[in-house]
């Protein structure tokens, strides 16, 4: 009796849903929804083949905009897989993609909490976390199967027992470019490298970044290369470390007297440059952009700005490069010789010390922010105000530019 009743229900449902009018309506809905949302439920090679068959025949993702006014509830037509999205720069790239109505796939290999802060940046269902293994080709193919844009932010400024500079900054980039090219539906590939990347650099990291750029362009000639300078922002790995070291030890070591010149850049500007390159008509494809800040600093100048912001008297200890290298060398020598992981280097990072032996500036004729229609922020003021948390008396110890603007009639407290 139950089997007969179930068969009768299925027959009635089939008669109701498969009428000519209903079938036409469903087909119209699916044809309208699929271009904007991409195929659902497909992964791996099957997803890649599906996307290849329906890849938009355009040069730039700017032509992919489907509908809406451009806000987070619009449909931009961009379905971007952002590798390294849980890192420092990644959160700002995801935020700027999401606020224009893009769907962002976030591959992660850590714990389930590593991507929680990203889900709030987009509309419901637009930020899609995906667990993956960077050494597993099939998991990478699954992560890019539904995408038309791939952004590679993977990088690390120190080595561990499991991952070295060459694998993280070169081999992974090469593999992503190769898989994206085989995919067939990836219209834009953006490789984020580093300013100063060169085969002749004293830094192993920068040599690996240069090799990664070369491999990416070989596998995906239409890729866009971004070379950001040292990133400054709330979660940065330079001013935060300096301020913490100065608070704990009462001084800051200056390698080589702090005379090395570089062009630190606000992280939000770099994220905006990446997103702007997706909006053009393809003019940025196959090109390399060097993204440095508007001002040139020495290491000593930037340290002075840090001390001024945290309201501490500047105290320095000058360390010649040979002595600094000798102090940072033990970790590198023991890295693969001890059966336990070593602490993460902060100030005394041997590779970064080697990088500081030469100036790191934007090349004279290089493409830069101006070519992407962006005017980068000056660092003094808002971009470095996150350092107020290191003030001895709390954030209210003294006053910054924004505090003066918000309460001009209130005298600063010291």
C-alpha positions in Angstrom: 0.0 0.0 0.0 2.8 2.4 0.9 4.6 1.7 -2.3 1.5 2.3 -4.4 0.8 5.6 -2.6 4.4 6.8 -3.2 4.1 5.9 -6.9 0.8 7.8 -7.1 2.4 10.9 -5.4 5.4 10.8 -7.8 3.0 10.5 -10.8 1.0 13.6 -9.6 4.1 15.6 -9.0 5.5 14.8 -12.4 2.3 15.8 -14.1 2.3 19.1 -12.1 6.0 20.1 -12.5 6.6 18.9 -16.0 3.8 20.7 -17.8 5.0 22.7 -20.8 4.5 26.1 -19.1 6.3 25.0 -15.9 9.2 23.6 -17.9 9.6 26.7 -19.9 9.5 28.9 -16.7 12.2 26.7 -15.0 14.4 26.7 -18.1 14.1 30.5 -18.3 15.0 30.9 -14.6 18.0 28.6 -14.9 19.3 30.3 -18.0 19.0 33.7 -16.2 20.6 32.5 -13.0 23.5 30.4 -14.2 25.6 33.1 -15.9 25.6 35.2 -12.7 26.0 32.5 -10.2 28.1 30.0 -12.0 27.5 26.2 -12.1 26.7 24.7 -8.7 27.7 21.4 -7.4 30.5 20.8 -9.8 34.1 20.3 -8.7 37.4 19.0 -10.0 37.8 18.2 -13.7 34.0 18.1 -14.4 33.6 21.6 -13.1 36.6 22.8 -15.1 35.2 21.3 -18.3 31.8 22.9 -17.6 33.4 26.3 -17.1 35.6 25.9 -20.2 32.5 25.4 -22.3 30.8 28.5 -21.1 33.8 30.8 -20.4 33.0 34.4 -21.3 34.8 35.6 -24.4 36.1 38.8 -23.0 39.5 40.2 -22.2 38.8 41.9 -18.9 36.5 41.1 -16.0 35.0 44.6 -16.3 32.8 43.4 -19.0 31.3 40.6 -16.8 29.1 42.9 -14.8 25.5 41.5 -14.9 23.1 43.6 -12.9 22.8 45.8 -9.9 24.1 49.2 -8.9 27.5 48.0 -7.9 27.0 47.4 -4.2 27.4 44.2 -2.2 24.0 43.0 -3.2 24.7 43.3 -6.9 26.0 40.6 -9.2 29.3 41.7 -10.7 29.9 38.6 -12.7 33.2 38.0 -11.0 33.7 34.6 -9.4 37.1 34.9 -7.8 39.2 32.2 -6.1 41.6 34.0 -3.7 44.4 31.8 -2.6 46.0 33.2 0.6 42.8 35.1 1.4 43.2 34.5 5.2 46.5 36.4 5.2 47.2 40.1 5.8 46.5 41.4 2.3 43.9 38.8 1.6 41.3 40.2 3.9 41.4 43.6 2.2 41.2 42.0 -1.3 38.2 39.9 -0.3 36.5 43.0 1.2 36.9 45.1 -1.9 35.7 42.2 -4.2 32.7 41.5 -2.0 31.5 45.0 -1.7 31.1 45.2 -5.5 28.9 42.1 -5.6 31.5 39.5 -6.5 31.4 35.9 -5.3 34.7 35.0 -3.6 35.9 31.5 -3.0 38.3 31.3 0.0 40.5 28.2 0.0 42.0 27.6 3.4 44.2 24.9 5.0 44.0 25.9 8.6 41.3 25.6 11.2 37.6 26.4 10.6 38.1 29.7 12.4 40.7 31.1 10.0 38.1 32.5 7.6 35.3 33.6 9.9 36.2 37.2 9.7 35.8 37.1 5.9 32.3 35.8 5.7 30.8 39.1 7.0 32.4 41.1 4.2 30.0 39.9 1.5 26.3 39.3 1.0 24.7 36.1 2.1 26.4 33.1 0.4 28.9 35.3 -1.5 32.0 34.3 0.6 32.5 30.6 0.2 35.2 28.9 2.3 36.8 25.8 0.8 39.2 23.4 2.7 42.1 22.5 0.4 45.6 21.2 0.4 48.2 23.2 -1.6 50.0 20.0 -2.4 46.9 18.2 -3.7 46.3 19.0 -7.4 42.7 17.8 -7.3 41.8 20.0 -4.3 43.2 23.0 -6.2 41.2 22.1 -9.3 38.0 21.9 -7.2 38.8 25.4 -5.7 39.0 27.0 -9.2 36.4 24.9 -10.9 33.6 27.6 -10.7 35.8 30.7 -11.0 36.6 33.0 -13.8 39.3 34.9 -11.8 42.2 33.5 -9.8 44.3 35.7 -7.4 47.4 34.2 -5.8 48.4 35.9 -2.6 50.3 32.9 -1.2 53.6 33.9 0.3 55.7 33.7 3.5 58.7 35.7 4.6 60.2 32.9 6.7 60.8 29.2 6.2 59.5 26.3 8.3 60.4 22.6 8.5 57.4 21.9 6.2 57.5 24.8 3.7 60.5 26.5 2.2 60.8 29.7 0.2 61.0 27.9 -3.2 57.9 25.8 -2.7 55.7 28.5 -1.3 56.7 31.4 -3.5 57.7 29.7 -6.7 56.3 26.1 -7.1 52.9 26.9 -5.8 52.5 29.9 -8.1 53.6 27.9 -11.1 51.1 25.1 -10.2 48.2 27.5 -9.8 49.0 29.2 -13.2 49.2 25.8 -14.9 45.9 24.6 -13.5 44.2 27.9 -14.3 45.4 27.7 -17.9 44.1 24.2 -18.3 40.8 25.2 -16.8 40.0 27.3 -19.9 37.5 29.5 -18.2 39.9 31.7 -16.1 39.9 35.1 -17.8 42.2 36.8 -15.3 45.1 35.5 -13.3 46.8 37.9 -10.8 50.1 37.0 -9.2 51.1 39.1 -6.2 54.8 39.1 -5.9 57.1 41.6 -4.1 58.9 44.8 -4.9 62.5 44.0 -5.5 62.0 40.5 -6.8 65.0 39.7 -8.8 67.2 36.7 -9.6 70.2 38.7 -8.3 68.7 39.7 -5.0 70.6 38.9 -1.8 67.2 37.7 -0.4 66.2 34.1 -1.1 62.6 35.1 -0.7 62.9 37.7 -3.5 64.8 35.3 -5.7 62.0 32.8 -5.3 59.4 35.5 -6.0 61.2 36.4 -9.2 61.3 32.7 -10.3 57.6 32.5 -9.5 56.8 35.5 -11.7 58.8 33.9 -14.6 57.0 30.6 -14.2 53.5 32.2 -14.0 54.1 34.2 -17.2 55.4 31.1 -19.0 52.3 29.1 -18.0 49.7 31.9 -18.2 51.1 34.7 -20.5 48.0 36.9 -19.9 48.6 37.0 -16.1 49.0 40.4 -14.3 52.0 40.7 -11.9 51.7 42.9 -8.8 54.8 43.9 -6.9 53.8 45.6 -3.7 56.4 47.2 -1.4 56.4 46.6 2.3 52.8 46.6 3.4 51.6 48.9 6.2 48.3 48.4 8.0 46.5 47.2 11.1 47.8 43.7 10.9 51.2 44.5 9.4 54.4 42.6 10.2 56.8 45.6 10.5 55.4 48.5 12.6 53.6 46.1 14.9 56.7 44.1 15.5 58.8 47.2 16.0 56.4 48.7 18.5 56.1 45.5 20.4 59.9 45.1 20.6 60.3 48.7 21.7 57.7 48.3 24.4 59.2 45.1 25.7 62.9 46.0 25.5 62.9 49.8 25.6 64.9 50.1 22.3 64.8 49.2 18.7 67.7 47.6 16.8 68.6 49.4 13.5 70.4 47.1 11.0 73.1 48.9 9.2 72.3 52.1 10.9 68.7 52.2 9.4 69.9 53.9 6.2 68.2 51.5 3.7 65.7 53.2 1.6 62.3 51.8 0.7 58.7 52.8 -0.2 56.2 51.3 2.3 52.6 51.3 1.0 49.2 51.2 2.7 47.6 47.8 2.3 44.2 49.2 1.3 45.8 50.8 -1.8 47.3 47.5 -2.9 44.0 45.8 -2.6 42.4 48.6 -4.6 45.0 48.2 -7.3 44.3 44.5 -7.6 40.5 45.0 -7.9 41.0 47.9 -10.4 43.0 45.7 -12.7 40.0 43.4 -12.9 37.7 46.3 -13.9 39.6 47.3 -17.0 39.2 46.1 -20.6 42.2 43.9 -20.4 44.9 46.5 -20.7 46.6 45.2 -17.5 46.9 41.7 -18.8 50.4 40.5 -19.2 51.9 43.5 -17.4 53.9 44.0 -14.2 53.0 46.8 -11.8 55.3 48.0 -9.0 53.2 49.3 -6.1 55.2 51.6 -3.8 54.0 54.3 -1.5 54.1 58.0 -2.5 57.1 58.8 -0.1 60.6 57.3 0.2 61.7 56.5 3.8 64.8 55.1 5.4 64.3 52.5 8.0 65.3 55.1 10.6 62.6 57.6 9.3 59.9 55.0 9.6 61.0 54.0 13.0 60.9 57.7 14.1 57.3 57.8 12.8 56.5 54.7 14.9 58.0 56.1 18.1 56.1 59.4 17.5 52.8 57.6 17.2 53.2 55.4 20.3 54.4 58.4 22.3 57.7 56.9 23.3 61.2 58.4 23.4 63.2 56.9 20.5 66.0 54.7 21.6 68.1 52.7 19.1 70.9 50.2 19.0 72.9 50.3 15.8 73.7 46.7 14.6 76.1 46.4 11.6 74.8 43.9 9.1 77.5 41.2 9.8 76.5 41.2 13.5 72.8 41.2 12.7 73.3 38.2 10.3 75.3 36.3 12.9 72.5 36.8 15.5 69.8 35.6 13.1 71.7 32.7 11.7 71.2 30.0 14.4 67.6 29.5 13.5 68.4 29.0 9.8 71.1 26.5 10.7 69.0 24.5 13.1 65.7 24.6 11.1 65.9 21.1 9.5 68.3 19.6 12.1 66.1 19.5 15.2 63.1 17.3 15.7 60.8 20.1 16.8 59.5 23.4 15.2 61.5 26.5 15.9 59.9 29.9 17.0 58.8 32.2 14.3 61.4 34.9 13.6 60.2 38.5 14.2 62.9 41.2 14.2 65.9 38.9 13.6 64.8 37.4 10.3 68.0 36.5 8.4 66.4 36.7 5.0 64.9 40.1 5.7 68.2 41.4 7.1 69.8 40.3 3.8 67.1 42.2 1.9 67.8 45.4 3.8 71.4 45.5 2.5 70.1 47.1 -0.7 67.5 49.8 -1.3 64.1 48.7 -2.5 62.4 51.4 -4.6 60.0 51.5 -7.5 61.8 51.5 -10.8 61.9 54.7 -12.8 59.8 53.6 -15.8 57.7 50.9 -14.1 53.9 50.8 -14.3 52.5 51.9 -10.9 49.4 53.1 -9.1 48.9 55.9 -11.5 48.4 53.4 -14.4 45.6 51.8 -12.3 44.0 55.2 -11.6 44.8 55.1 -7.8 46.4 57.8 -5.7 48.1 56.0 -2.8 47.8 57.3 0.8 50.6 59.0 2.7 51.5 56.9 5.6 51.6 59.6 8.3 48.2 59.9 9.9 45.3 57.5 9.4 47.2 54.5 7.9 49.4 54.3 11.0 47.0 55.2 13.7 46.5 51.6 14.7 49.7 52.0 16.6 47.9 54.0 19.3 47.2 50.7 21.0 50.8 50.6 22.1 50.7 53.8 24.0 51.7 53.5 27.6 48.5 55.3 28.8 46.2 53.8 26.3 44.8 55.2 23.1 43.9 58.5 24.8 47.5 59.2 25.7 48.0 62.3 23.5 46.0 63.0 20.3 46.2 62.0 16.7 44.9 63.7 13.6 41.5 62.0 13.6 41.1 62.6 17.4 41.7 66.3 16.9 39.2 66.5 14.1 36.6 64.6 16.2 37.1 66.7 19.3 38.8 70.0 18.5 37.7 71.6 21.7 39.0 68.9 24.0 42.5 69.4 25.3 44.7 66.3 24.8 45.6 64.3 27.9 49.2 63.4 28.7 
